[in-house]
């Protein structure tokens, strides 16, 4: 077994080459899918960070708007199988909890 230098896999991706035509195609499509999934997961992290930054600033309206966008993106990722549905539910719950906390503090300070 040869340990890959960059990603710690057991087999170096440069030395492995499938002989079967369908497996070659499968390897290409897996690489494309992995790249697309990585981009979606990165976008999810960005949308989550936007919610947390709006909460940190105390801007309730922006936090609610960002939370709605993040929840929609999370639901899309779950429907495409990029993130597990329970993970999505947990993340949405935590975002809603943070958003509600800033909304409650904003309404309490207004009174």
C-alpha positions, 0 to 999 in steps of 0.5 A: 500500500502506498500512502498518498502525500496530500490527503492521507488516503491508503492508495495514491490517486496518481498510481491507481487507474481503472482498466474497465471503461465504466469504472473510469467513467464512474471515477470521473463522475465521482470526482465531479460530484465531490467537487460540486458537493464541496462547493455546496457545503462551503456555501452552507458554511458561508450562509451560516456565518452570515446569520451569526454575524447578523446576530452578533451585530444585533440586527434582528431583521437582517438575522431573520432574513439571513436565517430564512436564506440559510434554512432554504439552502440547507433544505436544498442540500438535504434534498440533494443528499449532500447533507443528512436531513437530521444534520439539517434539522439540527443546524436550522434549529440552532440558527432559529434559536440564535435568531429568536434570541436576538429578536427577543432582546430587540423587542425587550429593549424597545419596551 
